[in-house]
Amino acid sequence: MGGVVFLFPGQGSQFAGMGRELADAFPAARTVFEEADRVLGFPLSQLCFSGPEEQLKLTENTQPALLTVSIAAYRLLEEKGVRPNFVAGHSLGEYSALVAAGALKFADALRLVRQRGKYMQEAVPAGQGAMAAILGMPPGRVAEICRKADQGTVAPANLNSPEQTVISGDAAAVKSAVELASASGAKRAVMLPVSAPFHSELMRPAQERLEKDLRATQFADLKIPLVTNVDAGVITTGAQAREALIRQVTLPVRWEESIRELIEEGATTFVEVGPGRVLSGLLRQIDRSVHTLNVEDPKSLQAALDRLAQVRGGDAEAEAS
Protein backbone atom coordinates (compact mmCIF):
# COMPACT_ATOMS: atom_id res chain seq x y z
CA MET A 1 0.00 0.00 0.00
CA GLY A 2 1.90 3.01 -1.26
CA GLY A 3 2.24 6.19 0.68
CA VAL A 4 0.27 5.54 3.88
CA VAL A 5 1.47 7.21 7.09
CA PHE A 6 0.15 6.69 10.62
CA LEU A 7 0.37 9.86 12.74
CA PHE A 8 0.12 9.75 16.53
CA PRO A 9 -1.14 12.79 18.50
CA GLY A 10 0.49 14.39 21.54
CA GLN A 11 -0.82 16.64 24.30
CA GLY A 12 -3.71 18.85 23.34
CA SER A 13 -5.79 15.85 22.19
CA GLN A 14 -6.90 14.56 25.61
CA PHE A 15 -10.49 14.46 26.84
CA ALA A 16 -12.55 12.33 29.24
CA GLY A 17 -14.28 9.52 27.37
CA MET A 18 -11.43 8.89 24.94
CA GLY A 19 -10.97 5.26 24.00
CA ARG A 20 -14.10 4.05 25.81
CA GLU A 21 -16.05 3.09 22.65
CA LEU A 22 -13.07 1.21 21.24
CA ALA A 23 -12.60 -0.73 24.49
CA ASP A 24 -16.34 -1.52 24.69
CA ALA A 25 -16.50 -2.74 21.08
CA PHE A 26 -13.20 -4.58 20.56
CA PRO A 27 -11.37 -7.11 22.79
CA ALA A 28 -7.98 -6.14 21.28
CA ALA A 29 -8.47 -2.54 22.41
CA ARG A 30 -9.69 -3.64 25.83
CA THR A 31 -6.54 -5.75 26.28
CA VAL A 32 -4.37 -2.64 25.73
CA PHE A 33 -6.18 -0.73 28.50
CA GLU A 34 -5.95 -3.72 30.85
CA GLU A 35 -2.20 -3.93 30.24
CA ALA A 36 -1.79 -0.20 30.96
CA ASP A 37 -3.67 -0.54 34.26
CA ARG A 38 -1.47 -3.49 35.23
CA VAL A 39 1.86 -1.89 34.25
CA LEU A 40 1.14 1.46 35.93
CA GLY A 41 -0.53 -0.01 39.01
CA PHE A 42 -3.62 2.23 38.91
CA PRO A 43 -6.83 2.32 36.79
CA LEU A 44 -5.63 4.55 33.93
CA SER A 45 -8.47 3.14 31.80
CA GLN A 46 -11.07 4.71 34.13
CA LEU A 47 -9.27 8.05 33.94
CA CYS A 48 -9.43 7.88 30.12
CA PHE A 49 -13.08 6.80 30.04
CA SER A 50 -14.56 8.91 32.84
CA GLY A 51 -12.05 11.51 34.01
CA PRO A 52 -12.14 13.58 36.18
CA GLU A 53 -10.73 16.10 33.69
CA GLU A 54 -8.52 17.80 36.35
CA GLN A 55 -6.70 14.50 36.94
CA LEU A 56 -6.50 13.67 33.25
CA LYS A 57 -4.95 17.07 32.52
CA LEU A 58 -1.99 16.43 34.85
CA THR A 59 0.79 15.73 32.38
CA GLU A 60 2.03 12.62 34.21
CA ASN A 61 -1.47 11.16 33.59
CA THR A 62 -2.11 12.73 30.19
CA GLN A 63 1.00 11.23 28.62
CA PRO A 64 0.32 7.53 29.41
CA ALA A 65 -3.40 8.07 28.70
CA LEU A 66 -2.78 9.37 25.17
CA LEU A 67 -0.22 6.65 24.50
CA THR A 68 -2.70 3.96 25.60
CA VAL A 69 -5.62 5.25 23.51
CA SER A 70 -3.37 5.59 20.45
CA ILE A 71 -1.97 2.07 20.80
CA ALA A 72 -5.47 0.63 21.33
CA ALA A 73 -6.52 2.23 18.01
CA TYR A 74 -3.31 1.07 16.34
CA ARG A 75 -3.79 -2.55 17.47
CA LEU A 76 -7.18 -2.60 15.73
CA LEU A 77 -5.68 -1.41 12.45
CA GLU A 78 -2.91 -3.98 12.87
CA GLU A 79 -5.51 -6.70 13.54
CA LYS A 80 -7.15 -5.80 10.22
CA GLY A 81 -3.83 -6.22 8.42
CA VAL A 82 -3.26 -2.50 7.79
CA ARG A 83 0.42 -1.62 7.84
CA PRO A 84 1.73 1.89 7.14
CA ASN A 85 4.77 2.78 5.05
CA PHE A 86 5.90 5.35 7.64
CA VAL A 87 5.00 6.51 11.14
CA ALA A 88 5.43 9.83 12.96
CA GLY A 89 4.18 11.29 16.23
CA HIS A 90 3.77 14.84 17.49
CA SER A 91 5.88 15.31 20.65
CA LEU A 92 4.62 12.62 23.06
CA GLY A 93 3.11 10.88 20.01
CA GLU A 94 6.61 9.86 18.92
CA TYR A 95 6.53 7.24 21.72
CA SER A 96 3.29 5.78 20.31
CA ALA A 97 4.86 5.79 16.84
CA LEU A 98 7.89 3.87 18.15
CA VAL A 99 5.65 1.26 19.78
CA ALA A 100 3.82 0.88 16.45
CA ALA A 101 7.18 0.59 14.65
CA GLY A 102 8.28 -2.22 16.99
CA ALA A 103 11.17 -0.22 18.51
CA LEU A 104 9.67 0.06 22.00
CA LYS A 105 7.60 -2.38 24.03
CA PHE A 106 4.26 -0.87 25.06
CA ALA A 107 4.98 -1.52 28.77
CA ASP A 108 8.37 0.24 28.54
CA ALA A 109 6.81 3.19 26.69
CA LEU A 110 4.14 3.51 29.41
CA ARG A 111 6.74 3.69 32.16
CA LEU A 112 8.84 6.17 30.19
CA VAL A 113 6.03 8.60 29.42
CA ARG A 114 4.70 8.46 32.98
CA GLN A 115 8.17 9.51 34.19
CA ARG A 116 8.53 12.01 31.32
CA GLY A 117 5.32 13.73 32.47
CA LYS A 118 6.45 13.74 36.09
CA TYR A 119 9.91 15.15 35.25
CA MET A 120 8.42 17.86 33.02
CA GLN A 121 5.97 18.89 35.73
CA GLU A 122 8.75 19.08 38.33
CA ALA A 123 11.27 20.89 36.08
CA VAL A 124 9.60 24.30 36.43
CA PRO A 125 7.56 25.51 39.44
CA ALA A 126 3.85 25.99 38.68
CA GLY A 127 3.11 29.36 37.11
CA GLN A 128 6.71 30.14 36.11
CA GLY A 129 6.52 28.64 32.61
CA ALA A 130 3.94 29.06 29.84
CA MET A 131 3.12 28.32 26.21
CA ALA A 132 1.14 30.28 23.61
CA ALA A 133 -0.12 29.71 20.07
CA ILE A 134 0.62 32.34 17.42
CA LEU A 135 -1.75 32.01 14.46
CA GLY A 136 -1.57 33.61 11.02
CA MET A 137 2.07 34.66 11.20
CA PRO A 138 5.04 33.08 9.35
CA PRO A 139 7.27 30.94 11.63
CA GLY A 140 10.36 33.07 10.88
CA ARG A 141 8.55 36.20 12.04
CA VAL A 142 7.43 34.42 15.24
CA ALA A 143 11.06 33.48 15.98
CA GLU A 144 12.05 37.13 15.47
CA ILE A 145 9.37 38.28 17.93
CA CYS A 146 10.58 35.74 20.51
CA ARG A 147 14.08 37.24 20.27
CA LYS A 148 12.64 40.71 20.93
CA ALA A 149 10.51 39.64 23.92
CA ASP A 150 11.89 40.56 27.32
CA GLN A 151 11.56 39.21 30.87
CA GLY A 152 13.15 35.84 30.28
CA THR A 153 13.50 33.04 27.75
CA VAL A 154 10.96 32.30 25.02
CA ALA A 155 11.36 30.46 21.71
CA PRO A 156 9.32 28.50 19.13
CA ALA A 157 8.39 25.06 20.54
CA ASN A 158 6.03 23.57 17.93
CA LEU A 159 6.52 24.55 14.30
CA ASN A 160 3.14 23.10 13.43
CA SER A 161 2.16 24.60 10.08
CA PRO A 162 2.63 27.76 7.98
CA GLU A 163 -0.26 29.20 10.00
CA GLN A 164 0.54 28.00 13.52
CA THR A 165 3.61 28.25 15.73
CA VAL A 166 3.51 27.46 19.46
CA ILE A 167 6.03 29.27 21.67
CA SER A 168 7.30 28.25 25.10
CA GLY A 169 9.39 29.60 27.95
CA ASP A 170 9.27 31.85 31.02
CA ALA A 171 5.67 32.98 31.64
CA ALA A 172 6.49 36.71 31.56
CA ALA A 173 8.52 36.36 28.33
CA VAL A 174 5.75 34.33 26.65
CA LYS A 175 3.22 36.99 27.63
CA SER A 176 5.52 39.69 26.23
CA ALA A 177 5.85 37.75 22.93
CA VAL A 178 2.06 37.33 22.71
CA GLU A 179 1.59 41.11 23.07
CA LEU A 180 4.28 41.80 20.45
CA ALA A 181 2.77 39.26 18.02
CA SER A 182 -0.71 40.75 18.44
CA ALA A 183 0.67 44.23 17.78
CA SER A 184 2.63 42.96 14.75
CA GLY A 185 -0.30 41.53 12.79
CA ALA A 186 -0.80 37.97 14.06
CA LYS A 187 -4.33 36.76 13.36
CA ARG A 188 -4.48 35.45 16.94
CA ALA A 189 -2.01 35.09 19.79
CA VAL A 190 -3.33 33.13 22.76
CA MET A 191 -1.90 31.70 25.96
CA LEU A 192 -2.42 27.93 26.20
CA PRO A 193 -3.81 26.07 29.24
CA VAL A 194 -0.75 23.83 29.73
CA SER A 195 0.99 22.73 32.91
CA ALA A 196 4.61 23.27 31.81
CA PRO A 197 6.72 25.04 29.12
CA PHE A 198 7.31 21.97 26.92
CA HIS A 199 10.06 21.86 24.27
CA SER A 200 11.98 24.76 25.77
CA GLU A 201 15.38 25.17 27.43
CA LEU A 202 13.53 25.29 30.77
CA MET A 203 12.95 21.53 30.32
CA ARG A 204 16.71 20.82 30.64
CA PRO A 205 16.34 19.25 34.16
CA ALA A 206 13.60 16.96 32.80
CA GLN A 207 15.78 16.00 29.85
CA GLU A 208 18.69 15.05 32.10
CA ARG A 209 16.48 12.84 34.28
CA LEU A 210 14.69 11.23 31.34
CA GLU A 211 17.96 10.52 29.53
CA LYS A 212 18.95 8.07 32.30
CA ASP A 213 15.66 6.19 31.91
CA LEU A 214 15.93 6.14 28.11
CA ARG A 215 19.50 4.81 28.23
CA ALA A 216 18.35 2.04 30.60
CA THR A 217 15.52 1.01 28.23
CA GLN A 218 15.94 -1.46 25.40
CA PHE A 219 15.22 -0.11 21.91
CA ALA A 220 14.96 -2.43 18.89
CA ASP A 221 15.48 -1.39 15.29
CA LEU A 222 12.31 -0.10 13.63
CA LYS A 223 10.15 -2.36 11.45
CA ILE A 224 8.54 0.76 9.97
CA PRO A 225 10.61 3.91 9.23
CA LEU A 226 9.84 6.96 11.38
CA VAL A 227 10.29 10.69 10.79
CA THR A 228 11.51 12.35 13.99
CA ASN A 229 10.36 15.63 15.54
CA VAL A 230 13.85 16.97 16.20
CA ASP A 231 15.39 16.51 12.75
CA ALA A 232 12.36 16.01 10.46
CA GLY A 233 14.34 13.12 8.95
CA VAL A 234 13.80 9.37 8.52
CA ILE A 235 15.29 6.96 11.08
CA THR A 236 15.33 3.15 11.18
CA THR A 237 17.51 2.16 14.18
CA GLY A 238 16.75 1.91 17.88
CA ALA A 239 19.86 3.94 18.72
CA GLN A 240 18.64 6.82 16.53
CA ALA A 241 15.19 6.61 18.14
CA ARG A 242 16.61 6.86 21.67
CA GLU A 243 18.82 9.88 20.83
CA ALA A 244 15.88 11.66 19.15
CA LEU A 245 13.68 11.18 22.24
CA ILE A 246 16.42 12.59 24.50
CA ARG A 247 16.91 15.72 22.38
CA GLN A 248 13.17 16.14 21.83
CA VAL A 249 12.56 17.30 25.43
CA THR A 250 14.19 20.73 24.99
CA LEU A 251 14.09 21.16 21.19
CA PRO A 252 11.16 22.27 19.00
CA VAL A 253 8.78 19.90 17.23
CA ARG A 254 9.44 20.46 13.51
CA TRP A 255 6.03 19.19 12.47
CA GLU A 256 5.51 21.05 9.20
CA GLU A 257 8.96 19.93 7.97
CA SER A 258 8.23 16.35 9.08
CA ILE A 259 5.01 16.25 7.06
CA ARG A 260 6.73 17.75 4.02
CA GLU A 261 9.48 15.13 4.34
CA LEU A 262 6.84 12.36 4.40
CA ILE A 263 5.14 13.78 1.30
CA GLU A 264 8.57 13.92 -0.37
CA GLU A 265 8.92 10.20 0.51
CA GLY A 266 5.69 9.46 -1.38
CA ALA A 267 3.03 9.77 1.33
CA THR A 268 -0.46 10.46 -0.02
CA THR A 269 -2.70 9.20 2.82
CA PHE A 270 -2.30 10.17 6.48
CA VAL A 271 -4.18 8.40 9.28
CA GLU A 272 -4.34 10.12 12.68
CA VAL A 273 -4.33 7.21 15.16
CA GLY A 274 -5.65 8.30 18.55
CA PRO A 275 -8.00 10.81 20.16
CA GLY A 276 -9.05 14.02 18.44
CA ARG A 277 -8.31 15.50 15.03
CA VAL A 278 -5.65 18.10 15.89
CA LEU A 279 -3.08 16.67 13.46
CA SER A 280 -5.66 16.34 10.67
CA GLY A 281 -6.35 20.07 11.03
CA LEU A 282 -2.64 20.89 10.80
CA LEU A 283 -2.31 18.67 7.72
CA ARG A 284 -4.95 20.73 5.93
CA GLN A 285 -2.90 23.86 6.66
CA ILE A 286 0.28 22.23 5.32
CA ASP A 287 -0.95 20.47 2.14
CA ARG A 288 -4.57 20.09 1.08
CA SER A 289 -3.74 17.58 -1.69
CA VAL A 290 -3.20 14.65 0.70
CA HIS A 291 -5.96 12.41 2.10
CA THR A 292 -6.52 12.62 5.87
CA LEU A 293 -8.29 10.00 7.96
CA ASN A 294 -8.54 9.40 11.69
CA VAL A 295 -9.20 6.47 14.03
CA GLU A 296 -10.54 7.22 17.51
CA ASP A 297 -13.83 5.26 17.77
CA PRO A 298 -15.63 2.40 15.94
CA LYS A 299 -17.22 4.72 13.34
CA SER A 300 -13.96 6.44 12.35
CA LEU A 301 -12.17 3.06 12.37
CA GLN A 302 -14.62 1.61 9.84
CA ALA A 303 -14.43 4.75 7.65
CA ALA A 304 -10.62 4.55 7.68
CA LEU A 305 -10.61 0.83 6.85
CA ASP A 306 -12.99 1.42 3.91
CA ARG A 307 -10.86 4.26 2.57
CA LEU A 308 -7.59 2.34 3.03
CA ALA A 309 -9.10 -0.62 1.14
CA GLN A 310 -9.80 1.75 -1.76
CA VAL A 311 -6.21 3.01 -1.61
CA ARG A 312 -4.94 -0.57 -1.69
CA GLY A 313 -7.22 -1.35 -4.62
CA GLY A 314 -5.94 1.69 -6.49
CA ASP A 315 -2.33 0.65 -5.88
CA ALA A 316 -3.02 -2.88 -7.15
CA GLU A 317 -4.63 -1.49 -10.33
CA ALA A 318 -1.68 0.83 -10.92
CA GLU A 319 0.78 -2.06 -10.55
CA ALA A 320 -1.26 -4.27 -12.93
CA SER A 321 -1.28 -1.60 -15.61
N, C-alpha and C positions, 0 to 999 in steps of 0.2 A: 504494500500500500504506500504509494509515493507521497512524500511530503506531509505526513501527519505528525503534529507536535502535541504532546500533553503538557499543559501549563498548570502549575500548582500555586494557589494563592497564599499570601502571607497575611500579616495583621492588617486589620481594616475590613476583613471579610467575616468576622465572628458575630454570631447572634444566637440567642437561646432558641432551641428547636432544631438546630442544624444537625443533620445526619439521622434524625429520629425516623423519618419515613423509610430511608434506606435500610436501617436496622430492623424495622418492623416487617419489611417486605422480603428481605434477602438474608438467608443464613450466613452467607460469606461476609456480608457487612457486619452482621451481629457478632461474628467471631472476632473481628478486628476490635470492636469496642470492648468485648470481654477480655481480650489480651491486654488492652491499654489499662483497664481497671486493675488487672492482676499485676502488671509490671510496675505501675505507679503506686499501688497499695491504697488507692481511694477511688470512689465511683466517678471517674471522669465522664463516663457515659451519661450519667444523670445531669451533670453540669452542662454538657452539650445539649441534651434533650430538653431540660427544664430550667436551666439557670440555677440560682439567680444571676442576673446580668452583671451585678457589681463583682461577683466572684469570677465570672467568666472573663471579665475585662482585665483582671490582674494578669500581667503578661506571663507569669510563671504557669498560669492555667490556660491562657489563650493559646500559647504556643503548642503544647501537647494536644489541645482540643482540635486545633486546625489541622495538625498533622494527622490525627486519627480520622477525622471526617474525610480528608483527602485520600488517605490510604484505603478507607472503606469503599469510596467511590472507585478508586483505581482497581481494587481487587475484583469488582464487578465487571469492569471492562476487560480485565485480564481473563476472567472466567469465560467471557464471551469470545475469547480468542483475538481481541483487538490489541495490537502491539504498535506503539508509535515508532517513528523513525528517529525522533529526538525528544528530549525532555528539558524543561527549564522550570525554575520556581522563583517567585518574587520574594527576596529576603528569606524569611523563615521557610517559605515554600521550596527552597533549594534542598532542604532536608527531605521533604516528601518526594521530590524528584529523584534524589539519590536512593531512597528506598525502592521506588519504582524501577530504577535502573539496575538494582541488584547490588549496589555498592555498600549499602548500610542495611543492617537488620532492623526491622521495625522496632523491636524492643530497645536496641541501642539508640536509635534515633529519638525515641520517647524520652529516655533518660537524659540524653544530650540537650534536647530543647527545653525540658523542664528546668535543667540547670542554667541553660542560656537565658531563659526568662528571669530566673532568680538573680543571676549575676548582673543582668542589665538593670533590673529594678534597684539593686543595691549599689550600682556604680555611681549614681548621682542622687543626692537627697531630693525628696519629693518637692516639686515646685521650682527647682533650680534649673531644670532643663525643659525644652519645649520643641515642638515641631510645627510647621505651618505649610499649607499648600499655596503655591503661587500659580494662578491660572491665566492663560492668555498672554504669556510673555515668553520670548525665546529663552532657552536654558542658559545661553551665554550671558544674556542680560541679567538673569537672576543671579548668576555667579558674581557678576560685577557689583550688584546691589549688596550681596552678602559681604563683599570686601569693604564696602563703604559703611556698613552698619557698625555702630559702636556698642559699648557696654558688654564686651565679651566675644566669644567665638560663635560664628554661625557659618554654615556652608551647605551647598546642595547635598541632599541625602538620598533622594530617589529621583533619578532622571527618567521620569515615567513615559513622557510623550512630548511631541513638539509643543503641546498645549499645557502640560502639567509638570511642574518641578516641586518636589517637597524639600524644605530646608530644615535643618536641625542644629541645635546648639544650646548655648546659655539662654535662658528664658528672656532676659532683657534684650539680648542681641537679636533674637528671633523676632521679638516684638518691634524692634527698631527696623529690621529688614522688611517686615510686613508693612509698616507705615511708609517706608521709602518706595516699596513696590507699588503700593496703592497710589502714591503721588506721581509715580513714573509711568502710569498707563496700564498696569496689570488689570485684566478683566475682573479678577477677584483675588484677594489675598487674605486667607483665613487661618487662624490658629486651629490646630487639630487636638481633639480630646485624647491624647496619648499619655502613657504613664512614664515615659523616659525619652531622651533625645537619641533615638536609634540612628545608627550609621553616621556617627559623628566622633570626633576625637575624644569627646567626653566619655565614650564607651571603652577607652583604653583599659581601665581596670577589669572590665568584664571580658575583654578579649584575652587578657593575660590569664585569667582564671579558666576560661573556656578552652584555651589552647592546651592546657594540661589534660583536660578530659578528652579532647579530640585526639591528642597524641596517644592516649591510653586505649583508644577505641580502634577496633579492626575495621579497615576499609578494604573492600574487594574492588577489582577493576570493574568498570561499568559494562553492562550488557547492552545498554542503549546510550549513545553519546548525549552529553549534556552541555548546554551553553551556560557559563557561569555569570553571576551578577557582577563580580569584581572586574573581569576582563572582557566580558561580552564575546568570549571565544569558546570553541568546542574543546571539551576534555573527555578522556576515555579511561584514565587510570585512577585508582583509589588514592594514590599519593597526591595527585593534582586536586582531587575533590577535597581532601583534608585541608590542604594549604588554602584553597579558595574559601572554605568555611571560616578559617582562622582570620583571614584578611577582611572578610565580609563584615565583621562586627563594627569596624570603624570606618570602612570605605563606602562610597555611595553605590547604590543599586543602579547599574547602567541598563535599565530595562528597554528603553527605545532602541539602543544599539544592539542589545541581545535579540530583540525581535527582528531587526533588520538583518542581522547575521543569519538567523534561522531562515528568513525568506531567501537570502542569498544562497543558502544551502539547499533550496528547493521546496521549502515548506509552503503549502497552499491551504492547509486545514489545521486550525488550532482548536484544541479542546481544553477548556478550563475545568480541571478536575478538583472539585471541592466546593465549599460554600460560597454563595454570592456570584456576582458577575463583574467584579471590579476589573479584572484583567481583560475581559471581553470589551469593556468600555474603552480601556486604554488602546486595545488593538485597533478599534475603529478610528481612533485619533492618529494612529501611526500609519496604517495602510488599509484602506477600505476594500481593496481587491481580494483580500484573503477571506476564507470562510471561518466563522467563529461558532463554536458549539460550547455547551457547558453540561456538566453532570453533577447534580447536587441532590436529586430526588428521583423517584421512579419514572416520573413523566419526562424529565430532561434526559435521563439515561436512555429511555426508549427512543426519543427523538435523535439523540446522538448516534445510537446504534444503527438506526435507519439511514441516517445521512452518511455514516462511515461505510455502510454496505454499498451505497451508491458510488462513493468515491472508489471503493475497491473494484466495483463493476466497471467503472470508467477506466481505471488503470489496466484492467484485464483486456478491455476492448482495444485500448491504445497499443498494448503489447502485441495483440493478435494481428493488428493491421500494420 
